[in-house]
């Protein structure tokens, strides 16, 4: 029987493209200061739309990163992926000579893929009397796995390469998969993360049809208000998050800077409803328990939980039921925060962005806040530290991030303060 010794997995690079910052440092600085990213939608006319605002990127110009000719071959979700991955790869030094690129992989997530490309092409198809004249890049721009392929081609990474899709849990699923590949010795390093570009007519209208989005058009700046009594749905966000996970000895040998250690992860299913979370948070609870077991940690070891907390009436309550079910009395000693109150909900990219928030929290012993929450809603326990209003300084040795997706997908990841 083969005996497998699990390897340590560390974080050596980060990349972020978000509604509150187009790089990691700007994102973190705005996150800890409680800066919100919501504003009126600029990408299309919202006159007939129930929701007229979103958390769009600010001042982003793809031509600062690649030639216009190349950019036109990519949907926005792939453009976002390339930018975040570039920051992370350069941050980690994986682009330098001397790195065995056959042992570096890419596991990249997107819940929706090329929404704008699909929308544009189908509209053109209909307006052209349904004559089948499509752009030759239609399919390569549309498919969700193309971002992983594009990243690998840019840097020559020849290891494992694929896309995870589990709705809003997608990029956390990518992190769990990358973690397992590396600790089983099947890769030296993996670019893991996710990107999403859902601020389109179909994206906004589709989620409006589900009654999932906030319609607080007269007060969009505070519309993303997790746990609040007046919460009425999530605020759509866009962007990308990239994390370089690397085998510890490999990172040390090449002199890489290590920012945190990934120590556990788990994926479960609610097996309950198409779009709603289990009302008692049973799937989330199982996922958190298994992630702790995987990390060989106890609930008392956790200092910070980045909650999925999208600002939906049912979801926020069910998640806290799951959390309190796992952590018991210790939960009053844990900081919980909902960074979606600032970034909005980046769907398939949310997990990667929120994992970066957890990594930074362990690095700087600072918990980013939950903003916009004034009065706790019915069913929200009043004895929890939801980090309301402003960031809180505290020792963060262990941080957990929760992400849940339509279809009942749950993905939980755990990061630990790095110690040699």
C-alpha positions in Angstrom: 0.0 0.0 0.0 1.3 3.4 -0.9 1.8 5.8 2.0 1.2 9.5 1.1 2.8 12.2 3.2 0.8 15.4 2.7 2.9 18.4 1.9 2.5 21.9 3.3 0.8 24.4 1.1 1.6 28.1 1.3 0.6 31.4 -0.4 3.3 33.1 -2.3 1.4 35.5 -4.6 -1.8 37.5 -4.7 -3.7 39.4 -7.4 -7.0 41.4 -7.1 -9.2 43.4 -9.5 -12.2 44.6 -7.6 -14.8 47.3 -7.4 -12.8 48.9 -4.5 -9.4 48.5 -6.0 -7.6 47.4 -9.1 -4.7 45.8 -7.3 -4.1 43.9 -4.0 -2.8 46.9 -2.0 -5.6 49.3 -3.0 -8.2 46.6 -2.4 -6.9 45.9 1.1 -6.6 49.5 2.0 -10.1 50.3 0.9 -11.4 47.1 2.5 -10.0 47.9 6.0 -11.2 51.5 5.7 -14.7 50.4 5.0 -15.0 51.9 1.5 -18.1 50.8 -0.5 -18.0 50.1 -4.2 -21.6 50.5 -5.3 -22.7 53.0 -7.9 -25.1 53.6 -10.8 -24.5 51.1 -13.7 -22.6 52.8 -16.5 -22.4 49.9 -18.9 -25.9 50.1 -20.3 -29.2 52.0 -20.1 -31.0 50.9 -16.9 -34.3 52.7 -17.5 -36.4 49.6 -17.7 -34.4 47.6 -15.1 -35.6 47.0 -11.5 -32.0 47.4 -10.3 -30.0 50.3 -11.6 -26.7 50.0 -9.7 -23.9 47.6 -9.2 -20.3 47.3 -7.9 -18.5 47.9 -11.2 -14.7 48.3 -11.6 -13.5 51.8 -11.4 -11.0 53.3 -13.9 -10.1 50.0 -15.4 -8.5 50.0 -18.9 -7.5 46.7 -20.4 -5.2 48.4 -22.9 -2.9 49.2 -20.0 -2.3 45.4 -19.8 -2.5 44.1 -23.3 -2.9 45.3 -26.9 -6.4 46.1 -28.1 -6.2 43.4 -30.7 -5.6 40.7 -28.1 -8.2 42.1 -25.7 -10.9 41.8 -28.5 -10.4 38.1 -28.5 -11.4 37.8 -24.8 -14.6 38.3 -23.0 -14.3 40.7 -20.0 -14.2 37.8 -17.5 -11.0 36.5 -19.2 -9.5 40.0 -19.4 -10.1 40.3 -15.6 -8.5 36.9 -15.1 -5.4 37.8 -17.0 -4.9 41.1 -15.0 -5.3 39.5 -11.6 -3.2 36.5 -12.6 -0.5 38.7 -13.8 -0.3 40.5 -10.5 -0.2 37.3 -8.6 2.3 35.5 -10.9 4.7 38.5 -10.8 4.2 38.9 -7.1 5.3 35.3 -6.6 8.1 35.4 -9.2 6.7 32.4 -11.1 7.3 34.1 -14.4 11.1 34.1 -13.8 13.6 31.8 -15.4 14.6 28.7 -13.4 11.0 27.7 -12.5 9.9 24.3 -13.8 6.8 25.3 -15.6 5.7 21.7 -16.2 5.0 21.5 -12.5 2.9 24.7 -12.4 -0.8 24.5 -13.0 -3.9 26.8 -13.3 -7.2 26.0 -11.7 -9.5 29.0 -12.5 -13.2 29.5 -11.8 -16.1 31.3 -13.3 -19.7 30.7 -12.5 -21.0 32.3 -15.7 -18.2 32.6 -18.3 -18.6 35.0 -21.1 -22.0 36.5 -20.4 -21.4 39.7 -22.4 -20.1 37.7 -25.4 -23.1 35.4 -25.4 -25.6 38.3 -25.0 -24.0 40.4 -27.8 -23.8 37.5 -30.3 -27.4 36.3 -29.7 -28.7 39.8 -30.1 -26.8 40.2 -33.4 -28.1 36.8 -34.5 -31.7 37.8 -33.8 -31.3 41.3 -35.4 -29.8 39.6 -38.5 -32.9 37.7 -39.3 -31.4 34.6 -37.6 -28.9 34.1 -40.3 -26.1 32.1 -38.6 -23.2 34.5 -38.9 -21.1 34.4 -35.7 -17.8 35.8 -34.8 -15.1 33.1 -35.0 -14.1 34.0 -31.4 -17.7 33.5 -30.1 -17.1 30.1 -28.6 -13.5 30.7 -27.4 -14.6 33.9 -25.7 -17.7 32.3 -24.2 -16.5 29.1 -22.5 -15.7 29.2 -18.8 -12.5 27.2 -19.0 -10.9 29.6 -21.5 -9.4 31.9 -18.8 -7.4 29.0 -17.3 -6.2 28.2 -20.8 -5.2 31.8 -21.6 -3.3 32.1 -18.3 -1.4 28.9 -19.0 -0.5 30.0 -22.5 0.8 33.4 -21.5 3.2 31.9 -19.0 3.9 28.4 -20.4 2.4 26.7 -17.3 2.0 23.1 -18.4 0.6 21.4 -15.3 -3.0 20.7 -14.3 -5.3 23.1 -16.1 -9.1 23.4 -15.8 -12.1 25.4 -14.6 -14.3 24.8 -11.6 -17.9 25.8 -11.8 -20.1 25.7 -8.6 -21.9 29.0 -9.0 -20.9 31.5 -6.2 -18.7 28.8 -4.6 -16.6 28.4 -7.8 -13.3 30.1 -6.9 -13.3 28.6 -3.4 -13.7 25.2 -5.1 -10.7 26.1 -7.3 -8.7 26.8 -4.1 -9.7 23.5 -2.5 -8.7 21.6 -5.7 -5.4 23.4 -6.0 -4.7 22.8 -2.3 -5.2 19.0 -2.7 -3.2 18.8 -5.9 -0.2 20.4 -4.3 -0.3 18.6 -0.9 -0.6 15.3 -2.8 2.6 16.1 -4.6 1.0 16.5 -8.1 2.1 20.1 -8.6 4.7 22.5 -7.3 2.5 25.6 -7.6 -0.9 26.5 -9.0 -2.5 29.8 -10.0 -5.9 29.5 -8.4 -8.8 31.9 -8.4 -11.8 33.1 -10.3 -13.2 36.0 -12.4 -16.7 37.2 -13.3 -18.1 39.9 -15.5 -21.9 39.7 -14.9 -22.8 43.4 -15.0 -24.7 42.9 -18.3 -28.3 43.4 -19.3 -29.0 39.7 -19.1 -27.0 39.3 -15.9 -28.9 42.1 -14.0 -32.3 41.2 -15.4 -31.8 37.5 -14.8 -31.0 37.9 -11.2 -33.8 40.5 -10.9 -36.2 37.8 -12.1 -35.0 35.6 -9.3 -35.6 38.5 -6.9 -32.0 38.0 -5.7 -30.8 41.6 -6.3 -31.3 44.6 -4.1 -33.6 47.3 -5.7 -32.6 50.1 -3.3 -32.0 52.5 -6.2 -32.5 55.5 -4.0 -29.8 54.5 -1.6 -27.5 52.3 -3.6 -24.4 53.2 -1.6 -25.7 51.3 1.4 -27.7 48.7 -0.5 -25.3 45.9 0.4 -26.2 45.6 4.1 -25.6 42.0 5.4 -27.6 41.1 8.6 -29.5 44.3 8.5 -33.3 44.3 9.1 -33.8 46.2 5.8 -31.6 44.0 3.6 -33.4 43.1 0.3 -30.9 41.2 -1.8 -27.3 41.3 -3.0 -25.5 44.0 -5.1 -23.9 42.6 -8.2 -20.1 42.9 -8.4 -17.4 42.1 -10.9 -13.7 41.4 -11.0 -11.1 38.7 -10.3 -9.0 37.3 -7.5 -5.8 35.2 -8.0 -3.9 33.3 -5.4 -0.6 31.4 -5.9 -0.6 28.3 -3.8 2.8 26.6 -3.6 4.4 23.6 -2.0 6.3 24.8 1.1 9.7 23.3 0.4 9.6 24.5 -3.3 8.8 28.0 -2.1 11.5 28.0 0.5 14.1 26.6 -2.0 13.5 29.4 -4.5 13.4 32.1 -1.8 9.8 33.1 -2.3 8.0 35.4 0.2 5.4 33.4 2.1 2.2 35.3 3.1 0.1 32.6 4.8 -0.5 28.9 4.8 -3.5 27.2 3.5 -4.4 24.4 6.0 -7.8 23.1 5.1 -10.8 23.1 2.8 -14.0 21.2 2.2 -16.9 21.1 -0.2 -20.4 19.9 0.6 -24.0 20.1 -0.7 -27.2 21.4 0.9 -29.2 18.8 -1.2 -32.2 21.1 -0.5 -33.2 23.7 -3.1 -32.4 25.2 -6.5 -31.5 28.6 -5.2 -32.2 28.9 -1.4 -29.8 27.8 1.3 -30.9 25.2 3.8 -32.9 27.2 6.4 -30.9 25.6 9.2 -27.6 25.9 7.4 -27.0 22.1 7.5 -24.8 21.9 4.4 -22.8 24.9 5.4 -22.4 23.5 8.9 -21.1 20.2 7.5 -18.7 22.0 5.2 -17.2 24.0 8.1 -16.9 20.9 10.3 -15.1 19.0 7.5 -12.8 21.9 6.7 -11.8 22.1 10.4 -11.2 18.3 10.4 -9.1 18.6 7.2 -7.0 21.4 8.8 -6.7 19.4 12.1 -8.1 22.4 13.9 -10.8 22.8 16.6 -13.5 25.5 16.5 -11.6 27.3 19.3 -8.6 27.8 17.0 -10.5 30.1 14.6 -10.2 33.8 15.1 -12.0 35.2 12.0 -14.8 34.1 9.7 -15.4 35.9 6.4 -19.0 35.1 6.0 -20.7 34.5 2.6 -23.4 36.9 3.9 -24.9 38.3 0.6 -27.6 40.4 2.3 -30.5 38.1 1.4 -33.1 37.7 4.1 -32.9 33.9 4.3 -29.2 33.3 3.5 -27.7 35.5 6.2 -29.8 33.9 8.9 -29.2 30.3 7.7 -25.4 30.9 7.5 -25.3 32.2 11.1 -27.3 29.2 12.2 -24.7 26.9 10.6 -21.8 28.9 12.1 -23.2 28.8 15.6 -23.9 25.1 15.2 -20.3 24.5 14.6 -18.6 27.0 17.0 -21.0 26.8 19.9 -20.1 29.2 22.8 -16.7 30.0 21.2 -18.5 32.0 18.5 -18.7 35.0 20.8 -14.9 35.1 20.7 -14.7 35.0 16.9 -14.8 38.0 14.6 -17.3 37.6 11.7 -17.4 40.1 8.8 -19.1 40.4 5.5 -16.8 42.0 3.0 -19.5 41.8 0.3 -20.9 44.9 2.0 -18.1 46.7 0.3 -17.3 44.7 -2.9 -20.7 43.5 -3.7 -21.1 39.9 -4.7 -18.6 38.8 -7.3 -20.4 35.5 -7.9 -17.8 32.9 -9.0 -14.9 35.2 -8.1 -16.2 36.0 -4.6 -14.4 33.1 -2.9 -10.9 34.1 -4.2 -11.4 37.8 -3.3 -12.6 36.9 0.2 -9.8 34.4 0.6 -7.4 37.3 -0.1 -9.2 39.3 2.7 -8.6 36.3 5.1 -4.9 36.1 4.1 -4.4 39.8 4.6 -6.2 39.5 8.0 -3.7 36.9 9.2 -0.8 38.9 7.8 -1.7 42.2 9.5 -3.9 41.0 12.5 -6.8 43.2 11.3 -10.4 42.1 10.6 -12.1 44.1 7.8 -15.5 45.5 8.7 -19.1 44.9 7.8 -20.5 48.2 6.6 -24.0 49.5 6.1 -25.6 47.4 8.8 -27.6 49.7 11.2 -30.2 47.5 12.9 -29.8 43.7 13.1 -32.6 41.8 11.4 -34.9 39.2 12.9 -33.1 35.9 13.5 -29.6 37.5 13.6 -28.1 36.8 17.1 -27.2 39.9 19.0 -24.2 38.3 20.9 -22.0 37.9 17.8 -19.1 40.2 16.9 -20.1 41.0 13.3 -17.3 43.7 13.1 -19.8 46.4 12.4 -18.8 49.8 11.0 -15.0 49.7 11.3 -12.1 47.3 11.1 -10.9 45.7 14.4 -7.4 44.9 15.4 -6.9 41.5 16.9 -4.6 38.5 16.6 -5.7 36.5 13.6 -3.9 33.1 13.6 -6.6 31.3 11.7 -9.2 32.6 9.2 -12.0 30.8 7.6 -13.9 31.8 4.4 -17.4 30.6 3.5 -18.9 30.6 0.0 -22.2 29.1 -1.1 -23.7 28.8 -4.5 -27.0 28.2 -6.3 -27.6 24.4 -6.5 -26.6 24.0 -2.9 -22.8 24.1 -3.4 -20.8 25.0 -0.3 -17.0 25.5 -0.3 -15.0 26.5 2.8 -11.3 27.3 3.0 -9.0 27.9 6.0 -5.8 29.9 6.1 -3.3 30.2 8.9 -0.7 32.8 9.9 2.6 31.6 8.4 5.2 30.2 10.7 8.4 28.6 9.3 
